[in-house]
């Protein structure tokens, strides 16, 4: 075999949050001979490390690099914050990441939900559900750094970075492909009597390396190169909205309470952040609105923006005393029409991107990772093929229900609270009020938000 060809048990496309977590979730699994899985991560972003340095130094550099990149270079982890569900935090603890995050994660002990200008309000408290926190708010970059710190100790994980996948070859050979294997035969031009090797796929990189693997996991984002190379189509719906993101300081302390405030412009989420030495009352703002409104609010001075935010959000936390950098992100619902292909599975944003109204995007992707790791572990214990059709089919079927439920929940909230028709306004406010008194209804919603 030539020097540029290498074999791996698993190849992960993308080294961001989902990709690095996927690698961590698999790194300690062993094969029948007692050896660890060999794992490759292919990541586009260039780490600040000399190419001759050891692989471990390269991983460490990736963690450090995010803070020093220029704006014209896409960061491995950006500046946004994430709301981690209770279940997500537990899973991060199980892979030894939480110890690096807990000091920077602000617990959500209470949630207030209200509709601006109307009477309907709902309150959710962690104590009612026998947990210390419903979830946690933490910067995306902190999660990434924590995951990379743990990955640095995994000698069986090799990074190919900066590098990209340019081609995937589902190799024609001497074994017949199962007809049900996601229609691969017709899509690579096979006819009756032609055959294909089911045991491996070749992944060609821009560096010239050719990697062979039993299983390719696409953790490469909403514009997934793997998904495109597999010709997997997507259903895409533009919400015609943007999310305006900023960290703000308030006169009153948040007391570990999160706010979801529905307004005529769109929902406002104020998520509690950990205190800094020079600023104790910090919140992360996620404000949904039209693209035009987003442009107008970006153009305002900090003082003008603070006034507009106070008018829309109300006096729940007093005056807005400081506003950080503002950014806007377009909001799109994206769903892959299939979760898997021949020896390929889509993970996280490669399979789905959703509206941030309930803060469920990363948590949904984390459950993709969790299930895939569990299924691979089962295959290894039974000494069966980790890239088999049966594993991929099981993954697809199990994830479909959870994804549909979360997408239905977020879409319903967007539709319900973006509509000012009097019957809908009356109905949603009555619903918010009733939820305070109907414990089974509240428990169902809270369990879903907590990731259970």
C-alpha positions, 0 to 999 in steps of 0.5 A: 500500500502506498504511503498516502493510503491509510486504514481507519475503523471510523472516519469523522468528517468535521472536527467541530462540536459534533465531530470532536464529541463523536470521536470522544464517544468512540475513543475508548471502545475496543475491538475483539482483539482488545485494541482500540478503534482507529479514528480519523478526524478530517477538519477544514480549519487550519490549526496554529501548529507546525506541520511536523509537530506531533498529532497531540500538539496539533489537537491542542493547537486547535483548542487554542486556535479558536481565540486567535483566528482572524475574522476572515477565517471560519472558526472551529467554534464560534462565539455563540452560547448554547443551552445544554439540556440536563441530559446533555450535561450528564452525557458530557460528564460521562465522557469526562468533558464536564469537569472542564466546563462546570466552572463556566456553565451557568445553571438554569434553575427557573424559566419564565415564559410570557407573551408581551402585552398579554396575561399568559405566563408560565413558570418552570422550576428545577426544584419541582422536577427534582433536579438542581438545574433544568439545563446550563448556559455556556459558550460554544467555544468553552465546550469545544475547548473542553472536548479537545482537551480530553481528545488530546489524550487519545492516541488512537485519534488522528487529525487530518487538518487542515484538509477536506474531503474531495471524493468518496468512492463506494468501491466496485468489487466482487461482492453483491450489494444488498438491494435495500442498502439505500438505493446505492446500486442505481446511484452509482450506475450498477445493474443486475449482475454488477457487484460492489464491495460492501466492506469499505469506502475510500475517502479522498482528501485534498491533501492527496491522502486516501483513507479507507474505513468501515464507517464514515460519520458526517459531522460536517455541518449544514452544508455537509460535503459528505451529504452532498457527495452521497447525493442526499437531498434535503428539505429546506424551509427559510423562516424569513427570520434572523436571530440577533445574538449579543451578550448584555448586562442588566441592572438586576441579577438574573438569579439563574433564571432564563426568560422566553418572552414572545413579542410582536417582532419575535421571541426574545430569550434571555439566558443567564451567564456566569458572572465575571469579575467586572460584570456580574449580571450577564445574560445571553440574548437571542432575539428572533426577528425579520432580516430587515429588523435585524439590519435596523437594530444592528445599525443602532448605537449601543444606547439606542439598542438598549432602549429598544431591547428594554421596550420589547423585553420589559423590566424583568431584569431592570435596565440594560446597562451594557451591550456586547458585540451584536451578530445576526444569523439567518434561520433555516429549517433543514432536514436531510431526506435520509439519515444514512447511506452506504457506510455513511451516517449524518450526525448533528447539523448535517442531518438537521438544523432547527429554529433556536426558539426552544434551544434544542439544536445542539442537544438534538445533535448530541443525541445523534452522537450518543445513539451512534456511539451506543450502536457501535459499542453493541456491534463491537461486543457482538463482533459484527460489522460497525458499518453494516446496513442493520446498524445504519437502519437502526440509527435512522429509525431511532433518531427519526422520532426524536427529531420529528418531535423536536422539529414539530415542537419548535415549528409549532411555537414559531407559528403559534407565537408569531401570529396575532390573530385574536383566537390564537392569542387567546388560546396561547395565553390560556395555554400558558396559564393552564400549564402552571396548573396541569402538572402532567402537561408541564412534566411532558414539556419539561422532560422534553426540554431536559432531553428525556 
